[in-house]
Amino acid sequence: MMGMYFEFKDSLHNFLIYRWNTSTLSSFVGTIFIFFFAAMMLEGIMGMLASLRDRSKVLPASVKERLLEPISENSPLIGKSKSLTESGEKLIKQKKIKYHIGMSLLHVAKVVVAYVVMLAVMSYNAWVFVTVVIGSALGYLIFGAIQHKITTADTPDTHVINNQDDMLGTHSQTSYEPIG
């Protein structure tokens, strides 16, 4: 029976799958590198998921102008207002579905990689644990910076969509203005 404590061993027996044994140092180092890159990949997937989530809320100005049409009524308090056309609503719904499918696939990949990394750490090999922690930290350092650069780049030709009502044009806002 395996002890429930961390050990600094350089061999693994039946690691995650039957007959995955690391009896030589080179096979052990290879296994360590696999989980180093798996931990980095997990952080990359989470960064891509967050970036995709942020991008799904942005409506480019070129699309925005095609989707909006002026409403004929003038209000002394509001002025001329604009609403989404029917084709605009359909286009936004299609965009949301595409982003949702992409985010769902990334979520499945994230869950699979996270569970495999968790099972590797549960081998109670201290080298595997240290490798996963370092890989996760380095992955966050690399992919977190990329994600931050993508999601904070506010361009004047985009409009952030905050909620479902905003996307469908059923809110009381008078016009869509660029962020900036």
Residue pairs with C-beta under 8 A, 6 or more apart in sequence:
2 124
3 124
4 124
5 124
6 124
6 125
6 126
6 129
7 124
7 125
7 126
8 125
8 126
8 127
9 125
9 127
10 22
10 25
10 28
10 127
11 21
11 22
11 23
11 28
12 20
12 21
12 22
12 28
12 31
12 123
12 125
12 128
13 21
14 20
14 21
15 21
15 22
15 31
15 120
15 123
16 116
16 119
16 120
16 123
20 31
21 27
22 28
22 30
22 31
28 127
31 128
32 127
32 128
32 131
33 131
35 117
35 120
35 128
35 131
35 132
35 135
36 131
36 132
36 134
36 135
37 135
38 113
38 116
38 117
38 120
38 132
38 135
39 117
39 131
39 132
39 133
39 134
39 135
39 136
39 139
40 135
40 136
40 138
40 139
40 142
40 143
41 113
41 139
42 110
42 113
42 114
42 117
42 136
42 139
43 136
43 139
43 140
43 142
43 143
43 144
44 139
44 142
44 143
45 106
45 109
45 110
45 113
46 110
46 143
47 143
47 144
47 146
47 147
48 106
48 143
48 147
49 103
49 106
49 107
49 110
50 147
50 151
51 146
51 147
51 150
51 151
52 99
52 102
52 103
52 106
53 99
53 103
54 150
54 151
55 99
55 150
56 95
56 96
56 99
56 100
56 103
57 160
57 161
57 162
58 158
58 159
58 160
58 161
59 67
59 92
59 158
59 159
59 161
59 167
59 176
60 157
60 158
61 156
61 157
61 158
61 159
61 178
62 157
63 91
64 159
64 176
66 88
67 84
67 85
67 87
67 88
67 91
67 92
68 82
68 83
68 84
68 85
68 88
68 169
68 176
69 82
69 83
69 85
70 80
70 81
70 82
71 80
71 81
71 82
71 83
73 81
74 80
75 81
78 174
79 174
80 174
80 175
81 174
81 175
82 169
82 174
82 175
82 176
83 169
84 92
84 168
84 169
88 169
89 168
89 169
92 167
92 168
96 167
117 132
120 128
120 132
121 128
121 129
121 132
154 179
154 180
155 180
156 178
156 179
156 180
157 178
158 178
158 179
159 176
159 177
159 178
159 179
160 179
161 167
165 171
166 173
